[in-house]
């Protein structure tokens, strides 16, 4: 692990209405991410690159504007060297291997974009490749580090086109939502929405609607979520935005299933899965959601098949936790105690504070599965875990369901009260019961 000196503290780059807690240095942010994944010494093989990039961007953002161009060139050179060292440390390719395909967000791509900073004509390319690096970090669980990268990127690219600046805000909003800071997520998306109106960007307006729909669903506001998803779908179809259309189909699958319209939900789910085929992580997420839909419709065996397909494709906790949650819930309903135990152990290992929404839902599923198997003690413990996380982050729907799952602790009773309870517990006079329920109240 590269050890980097902490830079001095600085004021946050997000406006007061969009503010999230900040860190003195990217290394501090990474340590925070790592602390949320107990037992892990690092989050991914590429984590050193993200720290180097974040530190370089932090120094650029703190530097006077007149010296940023030279600073960007130095950072680009450092990333080229880092990328070469990273390539040489990997296993040697066979002569007939295809050369690696350069992807946005990799060291050489970011270095190439930095070499043109801050030329306005290259602003979109610069934002795209750095946002891709931040997305990779986010996917691996380095969500706070990703937030720091994007915060500094926003400061450095105030000259960029409206769409690109809005996409930074949407990505920051997604991170805020994933860590349970729903108020900040709302403010960030409102700022992106304001940009879309000022810049008359239909694409940004469409993407903001999709992001706001996901936030509304997270809060449990399904009617608003459905309206926003439908708006996003209309915009996506008009502009040919396949990724947004897939996201809207995904969201509409969830909200129509919640309304009990399973045929419509399956229609949207299949379209969302088809749109996700080219991306393994997205495909895993869609398999999970289709499996959840099957479970909700009462087809638990099909649900287990979908969750298995998802787990075979998913490596990140953000994707594995929902699939494990669905597995344990479906197995509980099928009275498959072995699979319940295995999935619950996996959730115990993969529960991650960096993903509070997914973790709280997973514990709620464990509670329901244990209850279905008659293990009320374990069910209560899991439900309390779910409720604690949900209350802390404002996940109202999960809080409601988790609190219903927790059996109340028996109240302290006097001797007379305890005698009444014991009498009712042992009362088995069938004739008397029939008489009680057949009698007519007279007052």
C-alpha positions in Angstrom: 0.0 0.0 0.0 1.3 3.4 -0.9 1.5 5.7 2.2 0.7 9.3 1.4 1.1 12.3 3.6 -2.1 13.9 4.7 -2.8 17.3 3.2 -4.0 20.2 5.2 -7.7 20.6 5.8 -9.8 22.6 3.4 -13.3 23.9 3.2 -15.7 21.5 1.5 -16.3 22.0 -2.2 -20.0 21.3 -2.0 -22.4 24.1 -1.2 -23.8 24.4 2.3 -27.1 22.9 1.1 -25.3 19.9 -0.5 -22.6 19.3 2.2 -21.4 15.9 3.3 -18.6 15.3 5.9 -15.1 15.8 4.5 -11.7 14.4 5.2 -8.3 16.0 5.5 -6.8 13.7 2.9 -7.9 11.0 0.5 -5.9 8.5 2.6 -8.1 9.3 5.5 -11.1 8.7 3.3 -9.8 5.3 2.2 -9.1 4.4 5.8 -12.7 5.2 6.6 -13.8 3.0 3.8 -11.6 0.2 5.0 -12.9 0.5 8.5 -16.4 -0.3 7.1 -15.1 -3.7 5.8 -13.8 -5.5 8.9 -11.1 -8.0 8.2 -10.1 -6.5 4.9 -6.5 -5.1 4.4 -7.5 -3.5 1.1 -10.6 -3.2 -1.0 -9.3 -4.0 -4.5 -6.2 -4.5 -6.5 -6.5 -1.0 -8.0 -6.9 0.9 -4.7 -3.4 2.4 -4.8 -4.2 4.1 -8.1 -7.4 5.6 -6.7 -5.5 7.0 -3.7 -2.7 8.4 -6.0 -5.3 10.0 -8.3 -7.4 11.4 -5.4 -4.3 12.9 -3.7 -3.2 14.5 -7.0 -6.6 16.0 -7.6 -6.7 17.3 -4.0 -3.4 19.1 -4.5 -4.6 20.5 -7.9 -7.8 21.8 -6.3 -5.8 23.5 -3.5 -3.3 25.0 -5.9 -3.6 28.5 -7.4 -5.3 28.5 -10.8 -2.2 29.7 -12.5 -0.2 26.6 -11.5 -2.8 24.0 -12.1 -1.8 23.2 -15.7 1.8 22.4 -14.7 0.5 20.4 -11.7 -1.8 18.4 -14.0 1.1 17.5 -16.2 3.1 16.2 -13.2 0.2 14.1 -12.1 -0.3 12.7 -15.6 3.4 11.7 -15.7 3.1 10.1 -12.3 0.1 8.1 -13.4 1.8 6.9 -16.6 4.7 5.6 -14.5 2.3 4.0 -12.0 0.4 2.3 -14.8 3.6 0.9 -16.3 4.6 -0.5 -12.9 1.2 -2.0 -12.5 1.3 -3.6 -15.9 4.8 -5.1 -15.2 3.6 -6.5 -11.9 0.8 -8.5 -13.5 1.3 -12.0 -14.9 3.2 -12.1 -18.3 0.8 -12.5 -21.2 1.3 -15.4 -23.7 2.3 -14.3 -27.3 -1.2 -15.2 -28.6 -3.0 -13.1 -25.9 -4.9 -10.1 -27.2 -3.5 -6.8 -25.9 -5.5 -5.4 -23.0 -8.3 -3.0 -24.0 -7.8 0.4 -22.5 -10.9 1.4 -20.5 -12.0 4.8 -19.1 -10.8 5.2 -15.6 -7.5 3.4 -16.0 -4.2 5.1 -15.2 -3.2 5.7 -18.8 -6.7 7.0 -19.8 -6.7 9.4 -16.9 -3.1 10.5 -17.6 -4.0 11.2 -21.2 -7.0 13.3 -20.1 -4.9 15.2 -17.5 -2.3 16.1 -20.2 -5.0 18.4 -21.7 -6.2 20.0 -18.5 -7.7 22.6 -18.3 -8.4 23.0 -22.1 -12.1 23.5 -22.5 -12.4 21.3 -25.6 -11.1 18.3 -23.6 -13.2 19.0 -20.5 -15.8 16.3 -21.3 -13.2 13.7 -21.8 -11.4 14.6 -18.6 -14.6 14.4 -16.6 -15.7 11.1 -18.2 -12.5 9.3 -17.4 -12.1 10.5 -13.9 -15.8 9.8 -13.1 -15.1 6.3 -14.4 -12.2 5.9 -12.0 -14.4 7.1 -9.1 -17.2 4.7 -10.2 -14.7 1.8 -10.1 -13.7 2.8 -6.5 -17.3 3.1 -5.5 -18.1 -0.3 -6.9 -15.3 -1.8 -4.8 -16.6 -0.3 -1.6 -14.3 2.8 -1.5 -17.3 5.0 -1.6 -15.9 7.8 0.6 -12.7 7.9 -1.5 -14.8 8.1 -4.6 -16.7 11.0 -3.1 -13.5 12.9 -2.4 -12.4 12.3 -6.0 -15.6 13.7 -7.4 -15.7 16.6 -5.0 -12.3 17.8 -6.2 -13.2 17.1 -9.8 -16.2 19.3 -9.4 -14.0 22.1 -8.1 -11.6 21.7 -11.0 -14.1 21.7 -13.8 -16.4 24.6 -13.3 -15.7 25.5 -16.9 -17.1 22.2 -18.2 -20.4 21.8 -20.2 -23.6 21.7 -18.2 -24.3 18.0 -18.8 -20.8 16.9 -17.5 -21.1 19.1 -14.4 -24.6 17.7 -13.7 -23.3 14.1 -14.0 -20.8 14.7 -11.3 -23.7 15.9 -9.0 -25.7 12.8 -9.9 -22.8 10.5 -9.1 -22.2 12.3 -5.8 -25.9 12.0 -5.1 -25.7 8.2 -5.7 -22.8 7.9 -3.2 -24.7 9.9 -0.6 -27.7 7.7 -1.0 -25.6 4.5 -0.8 -24.1 5.6 2.5 -27.5 6.5 3.9 -27.2 10.3 3.7 -30.5 10.8 1.9 -30.8 14.5 2.7 -27.5 15.3 1.0 -28.6 13.0 -1.9 -31.8 15.0 -2.3 -29.9 18.4 -2.3 -27.3 17.2 -4.8 -29.9 16.0 -7.2 -31.8 19.2 -6.8 -28.7 21.1 -7.7 -28.3 18.9 -10.8 -31.9 19.5 -11.7 -31.3 23.3 -11.5 -28.4 22.9 -13.8 -30.5 21.0 -16.3 -33.0 23.8 -16.4 -30.5 26.6 -16.7 -28.6 24.8 -19.4 -31.7 23.4 -21.2 -30.2 19.9 -21.2 -32.9 17.3 -21.8 -30.4 14.5 -21.3 -29.4 15.8 -17.9 -33.1 16.4 -17.0 -33.8 12.8 -17.9 -30.9 11.4 -15.9 -31.8 13.5 -12.9 -35.4 12.2 -13.1 -34.0 8.6 -13.0 -31.8 9.4 -10.0 -34.6 11.1 -8.1 -36.8 8.1 -8.8 -34.3 5.8 -7.2 -34.1 8.1 -4.2 -37.9 8.2 -3.9 -38.0 4.4 -4.0 -35.3 4.2 -1.3 -37.4 6.4 0.9 -40.4 4.1 0.2 -42.4 6.7 -1.8 -43.5 4.5 -4.6 -46.1 6.8 -6.3 -43.5 9.5 -6.7 -40.9 7.0 -7.8 -43.3 5.6 -10.5 -44.0 9.1 -11.9 -40.3 9.9 -12.1 -39.4 6.6 -13.6 -42.0 7.1 -16.3 -40.7 10.6 -17.0 -37.2 9.2 -17.2 -38.3 6.4 -19.6 -40.0 8.9 -21.9 -36.9 11.0 -22.1 -34.6 8.0 -22.5 -36.7 6.7 -25.4 -36.7 10.1 -27.1 -32.9 10.5 -26.8 -31.9 6.9 -27.3 -30.3 6.6 -23.8 -30.3 2.8 -23.4 -28.7 2.9 -20.0 -31.4 5.2 -18.6 -34.1 3.2 -20.2 -32.8 0.0 -18.6 -32.7 1.8 -15.2 -36.3 3.0 -15.7 -37.5 -0.5 -16.6 -35.7 -1.7 -13.5 -37.4 0.8 -11.3 -40.8 0.3 -12.9 -40.4 -3.4 -12.3 -40.0 -2.8 -8.6 -42.9 -0.3 -8.2 -45.4 -2.2 -10.3 -44.5 -5.4 -8.4 -45.2 -3.5 -5.2 -48.6 -2.7 -6.6 -49.2 -6.4 -7.3 -49.1 -6.0 -11.1 -46.7 -8.9 -11.6 -47.3 -9.3 -15.4 -46.3 -5.7 -16.0 -43.4 -6.0 -13.5 -42.1 -9.1 -15.4 -42.3 -7.2 -18.7 -40.2 -4.4 -17.3 -37.8 -6.8 -15.6 -37.1 -8.7 -18.8 -36.4 -5.5 -20.7 -34.1 -4.4 -17.9 -32.2 -7.7 -17.9 -31.8 -7.5 -21.7 -30.4 -4.0 -21.4 -27.9 -5.2 -18.8 -26.4 -8.1 -20.7 -23.3 -6.3 -21.8 -22.2 -5.5 -18.3 -21.6 -8.2 -15.8 -22.3 -6.2 -12.6 -25.5 -4.7 -14.0 -26.6 -8.2 -15.2 -26.0 -9.5 -11.7 -28.1 -6.7 -10.3 -31.0 -7.5 -12.7 -30.9 -11.2 -12.0 -31.3 -10.3 -8.3 -34.3 -8.0 -9.0 -36.0 -10.5 -11.3 -35.5 -13.2 -8.6 -37.0 -10.9 -6.0 -39.9 -10.3 -8.3 -40.4 -14.1 -8.6 -40.3 -14.4 -4.9 -42.9 -11.7 -4.4 -45.1 -13.4 -6.9 -44.8 -16.7 -5.0 -42.3 -18.6 -7.1 -39.5 -19.2 -4.6 -37.8 -22.0 -6.6 -37.4 -19.7 -9.6 -36.2 -17.0 -7.2 -33.5 -19.2 -5.9 -32.3 -19.8 -9.5 -32.2 -16.1 -10.2 -30.2 -15.4 -7.0 -27.8 -18.1 -7.8 -27.2 -16.6 -11.2 -26.7 -13.2 -9.6 -24.1 -14.5 -7.1 -22.2 -16.2 -9.9 -21.7 -12.8 -11.5 -21.4 -10.5 -8.5 -18.2 -9.7 -6.6 -19.0 -6.4 -4.9 -20.9 -6.2 -1.5 -23.4 -3.8 -3.1 -24.5 -6.6 -5.4 -23.9 -9.7 -3.3 -25.8 -8.5 -0.2 -29.2 -8.2 -2.0 -28.7 -11.6 -3.7 -27.8 -13.2 -0.4 -30.8 -11.5 1.3 -33.1 -12.9 -1.4 -31.6 -16.4 -1.1 -32.1 -16.6 2.7 -35.7 -15.3 2.5 -36.7 -17.7 -0.3 -35.0 -20.6 1.4 -36.8 -19.8 4.6 -40.2 -19.9 2.9 -39.2 -23.3 1.3 -38.1 -24.6 4.8 -34.6 -25.2 3.5 -32.8 -24.8 6.8 -29.4 -25.7 5.3 -29.5 -23.0 2.7 -30.8 -20.5 5.3 -27.9 -21.2 7.5 -25.3 -20.9 4.7 -26.8 -17.6 3.4 -27.0 -16.2 6.9 -23.4 -17.0 7.5 -22.4 -15.3 4.2 -24.4 -12.2 5.2 -22.6 -12.1 8.5 -19.3 -12.1 6.7 -20.3 -9.6 3.9 -22.4 -7.2 6.0 -20.7 -3.8 5.3 -21.3 -0.4 6.8 -20.4 1.2 3.5 -23.7 -0.2 2.2 -26.2 0.4 5.0 -29.4 0.0 2.9 -28.3 -3.3 1.4 -27.0 -4.5 4.8 -30.2 -3.6 6.7 -32.4 -5.3 4.1 -30.2 -8.4 4.3 -30.6 -8.6 8.1 -34.4 -8.1 7.7 -34.4 -11.1 5.3 -32.5 -13.2 7.8 -35.0 -12.3 10.5 -37.9 -13.5 8.3 -36.2 -16.7 7.3 -35.3 -17.6 10.9 -38.9 -16.8 12.0 -40.2 -19.1 9.2 -38.0 -21.9 10.6 -39.3 -21.3 14.2 -36.0 -19.8 15.5 -37.5 -16.8 17.1 -34.5 -15.8 19.1 -32.2 -15.6 16.1 -35.0 -13.8 14.2 -35.3 -11.1 16.9 -31.5 -10.5 16.9 -31.4 -10.1 13.1 -34.5 -7.8 13.1 -32.9 -5.6 15.7 -29.8 -5.3 13.6 -31.9 -4.3 10.6 -33.9 -1.8 12.6 -30.9 -0.1 14.2 -29.3 0.5 10.7 -32.5 1.6 9.1 -33.4 4.0 11.9 -29.9 5.6 11.8 -30.2 6.3 8.1 -33.8 7.1 7.7 -34.8 4.0 5.7 -38.4 4.3 6.8 -39.8 1.3 4.9 -37.2 -1.0 6.3 -37.6 0.4 9.8 -41.4 -0.3 9.7 -41.0 -3.9 8.5 -38.0 -4.6 10.9 -39.9 -3.3 13.9 -42.8 -5.5 13.0 -40.5 -8.5 12.9 -39.1 -7.9 16.4 -41.3 -9.7 19.0 -41.9 -7.5 22.0 -40.1 -8.4 25.2 -42.7 -9.8 27.7 -43.8 -7.1 30.1 -43.1 -7.4 33.8 -46.3 -8.5 35.4 -47.6 -8.9 38.9 -48.4 -12.4 40.3 -52.1 -11.9 39.4 -51.2 -10.9 35.9 -48.9 -13.8 35.4 -51.7 -16.2 36.6 -54.0 -14.8 33.9 -51.3 -15.3 31.3 -50.6 -18.9 32.4 -54.3 -19.7 32.5 -54.7 -18.5 28.9 -51.6 -20.4 27.8 -52.9 -23.7 29.1 -56.6 -23.1 28.4 -57.8 -26.0 26.2 -61.5 -26.3 27.0 -62.8 -26.5 23.5 -66.5 -26.3 24.5 -65.8 -23.2 26.5 -64.0 -21.5 23.6 -66.9 -22.3 21.3 -69.3 -20.8 23.8 -67.3 -17.6 24.1 -67.1 -17.0 20.4 -70.8 -17.9 19.8 -72.1 -15.7 22.6 -73.7 -12.4 21.7 -72.5 -9.2 23.3 -75.2 -7.4 25.3 -73.4 -4.2 26.1 
